[in-house]
Amino acid sequence: ILDEADEMLTMGFKKELEATFKETPSRNATWLFSATFQKRVQGLIQDNMSSNAQRMQVEPKQIVNRNIVHQFALCTREEKDGFIINYLKGQGSRRGLIFCRTRAGAIRMGEELEKVGLSIGVIQGDLSQKDRDKVMRGFKKERIQFLIATDVAARGIDVEDLSFVIQHQLPDTMQYYTHRSGRTARAGKKGVSLTLIEPSERGQISKLEQSLGLEFTLVD
């Protein structure tokens, strides 16, 4: 079973994947799981799987958790840190995940939030596996209240009882929005997905609403 096939390719492990296929010629069944079905994944299938391989795909409008309340706030770039700090300080004991697009952005935000006394952990691509595991243990055991992550680093995170997800910026693709927001409202519970956008990006919210069949609420 190969999980996160798209990210394995994105991160430069094509040779390792091909070697794995080569070393297991007698396998009876092969499953590839991929959050996004890019041409590179299709190429991997054509080169390494039988011609009768079956593809199962969930339609975008069917994969959005209906227990999530989708919200957005209009902020300039300079206002976003202050907005997030105020939001987190008002959460009481509730726990959540904050997404940043880049490693540098995640590190910078972690430093800013720690300065005001918030309980913060950061995971990003430069962390060693040992350090990542340490942060995740602290988060799962609730020694850390809020976790900041990049999209790649957040792959595989499965933590229950997250009340909200904050998206510091809109993700690059519709699929990433679904993955980010789906970290909350698990096991039948309710949650909030809050996206911070600049005024010039207002139209992107309408696109998400139309593409995913959602309704976003503007919050102050």
Solvent accessible surface area in square Angstrom, and as a share of the most:
residue,aa,sasa,rsa
1,I,163,0.83
2,L,28,0.14
3,D,87,0.45
4,E,41,0.19
5,A,0,0.00
6,D,2,0.01
7,E,11,0.05
8,M,60,0.27
9,L,15,0.08
10,T,74,0.43
11,M,108,0.48
12,G,58,0.56
13,F,77,0.32
14,K,107,0.45
15,K,167,0.71
16,E,92,0.41
17,L,9,0.04
18,E,65,0.29
19,A,51,0.39
20,T,82,0.48
21,F,21,0.09
22,K,160,0.68
23,E,132,0.59
24,T,59,0.34
25,P,110,0.69
26,S,97,0.63
27,R,82,0.30
28,N,157,0.81
29,A,76,0.59
30,T,34,0.20
31,W,127,0.44
32,L,35,0.17
33,F,97,0.40
34,S,37,0.24
35,A,42,0.32
36,T,14,0.08
37,F,73,0.30
38,Q,69,0.31
39,K,186,0.79
40,R,118,0.43
41,V,1,0.01
42,Q,61,0.27
43,G,25,0.24
44,L,7,0.03
45,I,30,0.15
46,Q,127,0.56
47,D,109,0.57
48,N,31,0.16
49,M,47,0.21
50,S,73,0.47
51,S,126,0.81
52,N,109,0.56
53,A,39,0.30
54,Q,157,0.70
55,R,134,0.49
56,M,151,0.67
57,Q,109,0.48
58,V,90,0.51
59,E,96,0.43
60,P,40,0.25
61,K,111,0.47
62,Q,137,0.61
63,I,67,0.34
64,V,10,0.06
65,N,47,0.24
66,R,152,0.55
67,N,49,0.25
68,I,12,0.06
69,V,74,0.42
70,H,9,0.04
71,Q,36,0.16
72,F,7,0.03
73,A,1,0.01
74,L,66,0.33
75,C,4,0.03
76,T,56,0.33
77,R,168,0.61
78,E,147,0.66
79,E,95,0.43
80,K,5,0.02
81,D,29,0.15
82,G,36,0.35
83,F,41,0.17
84,I,0,0.00
85,I,28,0.14
86,N,110,0.56
87,Y,48,0.18
88,L,3,0.02
89,K,118,0.50
90,G,54,0.52
91,Q,20,0.09
92,G,61,0.58
93,S,105,0.68
94,R,122,0.45
95,R,19,0.07
96,G,0,0.00
97,L,0,0.00
98,I,0,0.00
99,F,3,0.01
100,C,4,0.02
101,R,106,0.39
102,T,79,0.46
103,R,124,0.45
104,A,74,0.57
105,G,20,0.19
106,A,0,0.00
107,I,71,0.36
108,R,96,0.35
109,M,1,0.00
110,G,3,0.03
111,E,94,0.42
112,E,55,0.25
113,L,0,0.00
114,E,99,0.44
115,K,150,0.64
116,V,61,0.35
117,G,66,0.63
118,L,26,0.13
119,S,44,0.29
120,I,17,0.09
121,G,6,0.05
122,V,31,0.18
123,I,0,0.00
124,Q,18,0.08
125,G,49,0.47
126,D,100,0.52
127,L,53,0.26
128,S,59,0.38
129,Q,116,0.52
130,K,165,0.70
131,D,63,0.33
132,R,54,0.20
133,D,54,0.28
134,K,134,0.57
135,V,27,0.15
136,M,19,0.08
137,R,123,0.45
138,G,4,0.04
139,F,0,0.00
140,K,113,0.48
141,K,131,0.56
142,E,112,0.50
143,R,155,0.57
144,I,30,0.15
145,Q,40,0.18
146,F,2,0.01
147,L,0,0.00
148,I,0,0.00
149,A,0,0.00
150,T,8,0.05
151,D,24,0.12
152,V,61,0.35
153,A,8,0.06
154,A,0,0.00
155,R,31,0.11
156,G,65,0.62
157,I,5,0.03
158,D,89,0.46
159,V,9,0.05
160,E,117,0.53
161,D,74,0.38
162,L,8,0.04
163,S,33,0.21
164,F,2,0.01
165,V,0,0.00
166,I,0,0.00
167,Q,0,0.00
168,H,21,0.09
169,Q,61,0.27
170,L,14,0.07
171,P,15,0.09
172,D,109,0.57
173,T,57,0.33
174,M,53,0.24
175,Q,67,0.30
176,Y,41,0.15
177,Y,1,0.00
178,T,12,0.07
179,H,46,0.20
180,R,2,0.01
181,S,2,0.01
182,G,24,0.23
183,R,29,0.11
184,T,1,0.00
185,A,2,0.02
186,R,76,0.28
187,A,90,0.70
188,G,65,0.62
189,K,104,0.44
190,K,157,0.66
191,G,5,0.05
192,V,34,0.19
193,S,0,0.00
194,L,1,0.00
195,T,0,0.00
196,L,0,0.00
197,I,0,0.00
198,E,42,0.19
199,P,81,0.51
200,S,106,0.69
201,E,53,0.24
202,R,117,0.43
203,G,44,0.42
204,Q,78,0.35
205,I,6,0.03
206,S,50,0.33
207,K,122,0.52
208,L,17,0.09
209,E,48,0.21
210,Q,136,0.60
211,S,48,0.31
212,L,1,0.00
213,G,43,0.41
214,L,19,0.10
215,E,147,0.66
216,F,15,0.06
217,T,73,0.42
218,L,83,0.41
219,V,38,0.22
220,D,164,0.85
